Amino acid sequence: MEKALAILEYLAARPHGAPLVSIATELNQIRSGCHRTLNELVKYGYVRPLQRGEYALTTKLSSMGMSFLSKSGIIDIAQPVMNRLARETEELVRLAILDGTRLTLVAKAVGAKVGLLYDPDMGIDLRLSCSAAGHAWLATLSDQQATEVVVRQGLGDPSSYGPNAPVTVEGLLAMLQGHRKRGFSLIQNMYAPGMNSMAAVIRRKGEPAAGALIVAGPSSRFTEERMLQLGPNLVKMANELALIGSASPLLKPDDRGTWGNMA
């Protein structure tokens, strides 16, 4: 199972497929065993063979994921709130669900009518150290807990993210103090160059966070002053979502996943 899951995760990052030799080498699997596992995944419809000995995922996993989200009720519950926030901010609004120590983007609402729109891929796991949602959640933890989580995932390299991405845990912890005082996170040119974003956790009183509500936009338009103005309303809507979200298992903290899901 471990080898099969490793192959699925490897191919998920390579939509055009990958040759057997690359899969086996990079996953440190014996080529013959890797080939047998791939054939099993082909048999059950998760992988398809391509030309020249390459393999790629089928749509079966994505179909399962979309079906899961649909049946969880999360989109029906969150979309009206997100649409309202998107209209008011005229920016991109995202919903991230917390599963263990992973924050995964699961829904969006677009507010901008014209011009540049920042739109990251649906379904990605956010880098906690340099994303607004990551900062918002980490700010709800103690410094020790936040440090453990970030060290486990690793700091985002500014060369791969934004130029202001923190390069030390100490620098990140100082930022978290500011988020705690403000009541929501606010980052600039940190997750991507030229992009600013803010986030508030979705959390019922006395319970752990279940996710985060995010607003993002180009730094030329979505300035710090603008984000500070929108902050109270963002927090209000995140709290609203926390209250109505109990109807979905994905927004119930006790059901959001296991702390063994640490990768």
LODRENGU-433430 format. One record per residue: y, x, z of N, C-alpha, C in turn. Coordinates in pm, whole numbers, plus 50000, padded with zeros to 5 digits. Example, Ala and Ser with C-alpha at 12.3 -4.5 7.8 and 13.67 -1.06 7.14 Angstrom:
BEGIN
494315131950780495505123050780496705132050780497755128550708498945136750714500035129050787
END
This chain:
BEGIN
498805008250000500005000050000501265008650000501255019250079502425028050086502735034049950501715038249878501925044349747502415033949646501875021849653502295011349560503745007449584504135006049711505505002549743506465013649701506045026149718506885037349676507135036949526506105033449451506235032649305507185021249267507045009649333507924998349304509385001849333509645008349445511015012249479511545022649381510705031649338511105041949241511495035549109510665026349060510945019948932512115010148940512365004649060513494995449075514815002349044514875015349065516095022949037516125028048894515085024948817514985029848678514575018448586515505009548553515174997648474514625000748335514905012748282514395016448150512995022348158512465023848281511125029148297511105044048322509915049148352509735063348379508315067348342508115079748297506775084348261505905086948384504635086048367503685088248476503905101548545504135112048467504275125348526505495125948620506575119448582507775119448668507535111348795506875099848781506605091448898505735099048997504645104748948503725111949036504375124049100505125131549021505745143849072506795140749178507705131449148508805128849240508355121449366507245114249356506725107249475505635115349545505375127249494504385136149554503015129449561502625122949451501325116549443500455123749340499165123949365498235129749267498285121149141498345127649026498585120348902497505109948875496245113448899495155103948872495255091848965495595094249093495735083249187496935074549155498025080949114499225073649075498945064848955498135070048861497775062348741496945050148778496035051648874495215040348918496085029648985497035033949068497915024549136498785017049035499295024248935500095017848831499275007448755498015010648727497155001048657496934988448741496824990148873496674978548962497944970048960499094976648961500374969448957500554962348823500054968348716500064961748586499164949548589497994950848648497014940048657497604927748726498404930248833498964919048910500354914948863500814920848752502034916048689503344921648742503294932248823504514937948879505084949248791504244955248711504634966548626504094964248486504814969048387504334968148249504344982048186503344985148106503304998148038504224998047917504895009147895505745010847777505105020947684505825024547581505305034647490505395048447555504595057547503504615071647545504295073547694503425064947746502955066847883503975063847990504975055547958505985051948057505685038148115506275035748232506055023048301507395017748352507505004348356508714997948405508334985348483509234980948568508994968548641509074956548548508324946148580508494933248515509564925548594509794913148556510784905148629510164897848749508894900548778508214893148884508884895049020509244907449053509874910049183511244903349192512044904449085513364898349088513254883249096512244877549028512024863149034511664858849175510834866649240510454863749379511674864449470512514874349448513714875849530514674864249514514894860149389515804848949365515254835949421513934834349410513294822349465513424822149616513254833749678513384834849824514784831049869515804836649802517184833449838517494818749818516974813049708517214799049680516614790049787515384792949825514704784549923515194786850065515854798150089516394800750223517604792150253518264787050148519444778750167520734786450185520664799750182521834807850212522954805750110522604804449983523634802849881524344789349896523564778749917524154765349933525094764950053524734772050159525534771850281526794780350266526634792350210527734801950208528694800150093528234794949979529064794849860530374787149875530384775249936531674768349950532704776250031532254782750137533174790850218533664802750137532764809250064533144820749984534084816749871533804805549808534684800849701536104798349753536194792449871537504789649929538254802549961537534812250016538154825050047538574832349920537754831449815538084837949688539334831849625539474818649636540674812149581541924816449658541794817649788542954821249870543354835849854542384844649838542684858849825542894863149681542304855549587542294859149445541644872649421540624875449502539864887849488538374884649492537564895049481536114893549485535644892149629534874881849656534314879549789532814881549783532264888649880530834891449883530254887450018528964884050016528214881450138527114891750149527064898750263525994908350288525174903550407523854903750394522964899550499522384911850568522334911550700521784922550778520294920450799519504930050755518054929750772517644942850836517404942650966517154955151037518424963351040518434974650972519654982650961520154983150818519704973750736520154973150597521114961550579522204964150509523134953750470523014952050319522524940550278522244938150137523144927250081523774929949967524624920049902523764909249838524044896549873523204885749823523974874849748525304874449762526074863849696527504868449674528194861849579529574865449550530374853349504531674854549514532604844649458533764852349400534194848649281535254856049211536554848249219537604855049269538894848449282539924852749181539804865149132540794870249038540694863048903541824858348853541844851148726541974860548607542734871248626542934880848518542964894848578542914904748491543084918548534541794924848582541934936148647540794944248691540034937348802538714937448792537854931448893536804941548936536724944049066535674952849119534444944349149533304947949091532124939549104530854947949113530444952049233529214959849247527984951249220526874957449196525654950249160525124941949275524654929949242524024921349340522714927749386522414926349515521134930849566521084945149615522184952649603522134966449648522274967149800521684977449859521864980350001523104989150016524034984850099525294991950114525135004750195525935014850163526005027050242526885023850363526305024350481526985019750602528215028050635528165041050611529245049950655530525048450575530455042250457531655041650374531885028150309531235017750360531465004250309532144995850415532934986150372533644977550467532664969650553531604964350492530614956850568529894965850667529574978050623528924987550713529794990750833531074993250809531994996250919532134984251012532204972250955532364960251038531164958651132529954960951078528764959551163528674970951265528884983251219528794994751310529774993451427530914987051401531914985251506531434975851616530384967851589529844959051692528844966251780528464978351742527504986251818528224996151907527505002151999528065013152077528155025451988528955035252027529075047451947527725054251930526905054052036525595060452028524695053151929524685039851936523865032151843524335034051699525655033751679526205035651545525835049351490525915059551575525565073151534524115073951491523215067951568521795068451535521515061851400522145050351377521915043151252522435051051133523645056651146524255063851035523525076951006523115083951109522375096451090521055093651018520435082351053519165078750990519355076050841520415068950805520655065850664521315077450591522165084650661522905095550599524315091450561525245100950570526625098350532526765097950380527635089150333527885088550190528735100250144528285107250042529015118749989530245113949912531435119149945532645114949873532555116649722531755126249675531615128249531530855116749465530055109349544529295098149491529935084749524530825084749621531505072449662533005074149641533815071449742535245073149728535715085749796536905090849761537395103449817537655102849967537845090850023538105089650166536865086750249535685087650189534445085450264534335095850375534055091650499533985101150610532865111350590533145123750623532165134450603531545138950734532035133550847531455136750978531285123851057530305123951146530095112351233531295110251324531895121251369533065120151456534215112951385534415116351259535465109751182535175094951165533915091451143533525077351130533755069851259533375075751372533525069051501534995066151532535885075251492537315072951512537775060751431537245059251311537585047651229537075034751293535885035151351535315023351414536185018251529536805027451601537705023451710538845014751656539385018751542540465011051481539994997251437538774996551383538234983551340538034974351460537554979851570537324971651690538624965551741539674973451742540964968451790541514957851696541294959551567541854950651466541064937551458539754938451484538894926651474538184925351341538454934151247537784934451117537954948451060537084952050965537184965350905538124965250786538704976650761539644978350650539484992650599539074994150473538875007550417539605008650284540025021050252540765023550130540185035650057539855033649929539315044549846538145051549916537285043549977536195049350055534835046449992534625034149947533335031049885533335034349736534505033349675534645037049534536105040749509536365050249420537755054149390538545042249337539755040549388540605029849339540265016049390539395015149490538975002349542539215001749693539804990749739539974988149882539154975949920538734975250044537964963550088538084961650237537734949550280537774945850420536574936950449536154936350575534994928150609535054923650753534464912050779534314906750915532864902850934532314905451051530914902351076530714887351094529544882851055529114869051077528274869251204528824863551310528144864751440528554853351531527564846251582527824836051682528074842751816528854836451901529224842152028527984845452111527934857852161526824862152244525584866452168525624866152035524474869951954524794882351869523764889451821524014900651730524554895651597525114904651520525624901151387524454897651294524684888151203523674884451105524034889150966525304893050947525754897550816527244900150818527834900750701529274903350691529854896450570531084891950583531844885850474532854896250427532884898850298533644910150242534624905250137535804911350135536764909250027537104922949970537054924449839537324937449776538204935649653539004945749627539874945349510540444958949477541064960349362541674973149322542774977049420542854989849453543834994649551545264992349504545484991749373546834989549321547354975549356546414966349377546784952549405546404948349547545264952749591544744948949722545134959649823546394959449863546964969949946546644967850094546944977950174546734976850319547544965250377548774963950334549614953050383548994939550350548484938150229547854925750188546604922950272545804933150299544584931450376544894927450520545924933350577546314929750714546764915250722547414910550617547844896550614546644887050606545624891150532544464882650511543444883550624543554893750707542564896250811542224884350899543214877850960542904866451049542134855350978542464852550853541764842050780540344846350746540144859150715538804864250688537924862550812538444866150928537694864751053537374850051079538354841351055538154827051075537024821650989536984825750862535934820850773534574826950804534564839450850533294845650891532724838251012533604834251105533164826551221532674812651180533334806851082532904793851030531524794850969531314805450894530014807550832528934809950937529294816651046528324819051153527874805851216528794796351228528464783451291527584774851202527924774151073527144765550983525914772650928525874785950942524784793650882523474792850956523454786751074522214785951151521154777651079521564770150977520604762250900519754770850808520184783350784519414792450699518774803250783517494806350762516844816950839517474830650819518154832750705518754845750679520004848150763520614837450815521804839050899521494836351046520214836851081519814836151221519454850351265520224856251357519984870151397518554872951439517924863551508516574865851558515544866551446515904861351327514954861051216515374870251101516334878851126516904886151014516054898050970514984901051040514164912451002513724920051123513034931051104512564939051215513294952251218513444957551338514104970551349513214981751302511994978251258511174988251193511604990551049512434981450998512924982550859514124991950859513855004850873514905014550901515345022450779514605022150670514915031050557516255027850497
END
